[in-house]
Amino acid sequence: MKAADTCRHLPFGSRFLRKLAGDIPDIPINILGLIFKNKVGLAAGFDKNGEYIEVLKHLGFGHIEVGTVTPRPQPGNNLPRLFRLKDDYALINRMGFNNKGVHHLVENLRQLSSERPILGGNIGKNKDTPNEQAWQDYIYCFKYLHPHVDYFTINLSSPNTPGLRALQEKEPLIKILSEIQQYNQGLEQPKPILLKISPDNSQTVLDDIIQVAQECRINGIIATNTTIERKGLITPECILNEIGNGGLSGKPLFNRSLEVVRYLKTALPDEMVIIGVGGISDHASYMKMLDSGADLVQIYTTFIYQGMKTVKKIVQQ
Ligand SMILES: Cc1cc2nc3c(=O)[nH]c(=O)nc-3n(C[C@H](O)[C@H](O)[C@H](O)COP(=O)(O)O)c2cc1C
């Protein structure tokens, strides 16, 4: 990304980056009241601080989700915290919301040119904020990011912030979503709000989420974040034990995220948007996710493995 960023500043650099990404036809689509140039977005966690948007926009993404950002900067977990499982076409990470804080992100977003891509702001809580006060962290990030992003993602599903996923349970979920929605609806220009959920929720928790999401009138759900499951991997158990805790992403996640998307499609009203994410790696898996009910998709791990031409390979057969 640093090399690509340097390239962008050279004469014809942007054109060169677009050439590397390949010709990606625009297939504009109106979702959440926004015009997306295509259905493939970059998932949260890749550009946590909004440092590479001017590069990423040349690689064909229909939208870019920045963050997860927290109110205050935090270093995240100790290194090593990111591992490739090449045989599984997967990653395990326990980054732990390393980010430079919402004000740094806002500064970067302020400097973007007017031709910026559609941006989602993925927001979280600081590690040392107790769960009872978590809603205040979400409101804080929401407030400062609001003028600079097109939609928001409430992230309650990272496995790498202790206790975070418990916030998906009914009571804390109602508190957080209703506080954010109350603030949002009081603004002159309310923004769409999505909730990003874990693939590891029980059926009861998933049903509660579906109910609360409708009651709080949020606009949709992003399914899913990484999983703590390790079933069915090719990577030997001794290596997995050496790696230790973290969220698994990439191909092994695909069937579960597809299953969650399929269920959401049957349970949510049509006007609620579903963004499918988890293990999409080629055109076939992309189409399968759309056919199962996703309005848009996002990718992360496959971009790490495939590089500059990823979006083209996914959008085109
Ligand atoms: C290194 C890494 C960091 C991530 N950080 C975040 C994050 O900060 N916030 C978030 O909502 N999801 C984060 N994710 C999850 C991705 O956004 C995505 O939901 C997940 O990786 C599944 O998609 P994939 O199989 O295409 O990678 C991260 C994933 C990876 C691999």
The ligand as a Tripos MOL2 file, in Angstrom:
@<TRIPOS>MOLECULE
LIG
   31    33     1     0     0
SMALL
NO_CHARGES

@<TRIPOS>ATOM
      1 C1         -6.5740   -8.1120    9.6920 C.3       1 LIG1
      2 C2         -8.0510   -7.8840    9.8020 C.ar      1 LIG1
      3 C3         -8.5360   -6.8190   10.5230 C.ar      1 LIG1
      4 C4         -9.9070   -6.6040   10.6420 C.ar      1 LIG1
      5 N1        -10.3650   -5.5220   11.3260 N.ar      1 LIG1
      6 C5        -11.6890   -5.2750   11.3850 C.ar      1 LIG1
      7 C6        -12.1800   -4.1200   12.0290 C.ar      1 LIG1
      8 O1        -11.4130   -3.2920   12.5400 O.2       1 LIG1
      9 N2        -13.5190   -3.9400   12.0800 N.ar      1 LIG1
     10 C7        -14.4060   -4.8130   11.5050 C.ar      1 LIG1
     11 O2        -15.6210   -4.5820   11.5710 O.2       1 LIG1
     12 N3        -13.9700   -5.9080   10.8730 N.ar      1 LIG1
     13 C8        -12.6410   -6.1560   10.7960 C.ar      1 LIG1
     14 N4        -12.1950   -7.2570   10.1310 N.ar      1 LIG1
     15 C9        -13.1880   -8.2110    9.5550 C.3       1 LIG1
     16 C10       -13.4420   -7.9390    8.0810 C.3       1 LIG1
     17 O3        -13.9950   -6.6690    7.8920 O.3       1 LIG1
     18 C11       -14.4080   -9.0030    7.5140 C.3       1 LIG1
     19 O4        -15.6590   -8.9100    8.1720 O.3       1 LIG1
     20 C12       -13.8810  -10.4170    7.6810 C.3       1 LIG1
     21 O5        -12.4890  -10.4580    7.4630 O.3       1 LIG1
     22 C13       -14.5690  -11.4180    6.7410 C.3       1 LIG1
     23 O6        -14.3500  -11.0920    5.3910 O.3       1 LIG1
     24 P1        -13.2150  -11.8110    4.4820 P.3       1 LIG1
     25 O7        -13.3770  -13.2820    4.6460 O.co2     1 LIG1
     26 O8        -13.4770  -11.3050    3.0880 O.co2     1 LIG1
     27 O9        -11.9080  -11.3320    5.0050 O.co2     1 LIG1
     28 C14       -10.8210   -7.5010   10.0160 C.ar      1 LIG1
     29 C15       -10.3250   -8.5800    9.2890 C.ar      1 LIG1
     30 C16        -8.9640   -8.7900    9.1630 C.ar      1 LIG1
     31 C17        -8.4630   -9.9630    8.3620 C.3       1 LIG1
@<TRIPOS>BOND
     1     1     2 1
     2     2     3 ar
     3     2    30 ar
     4     3     4 ar
     5     4     5 ar
     6     4    28 ar
     7     5     6 ar
     8     6     7 ar
     9     6    13 1
    10     7     8 2
    11     7     9 ar
    12     9    10 ar
    13    10    11 2
    14    10    12 ar
    15    12    13 ar
    16    13    14 ar
    17    14    15 1
    18    14    28 ar
    19    15    16 1
    20    16    17 1
    21    16    18 1
    22    18    19 1
    23    18    20 1
    24    20    21 1
    25    20    22 1
    26    22    23 1
    27    23    24 1
    28    24    25 2
    29    24    26 1
    30    24    27 1
    31    28    29 ar
    32    29    30 ar
    33    30    31 1
@<TRIPOS>SUBSTRUCTURE
     1 LIG1         1 GROUP 0 **** ****
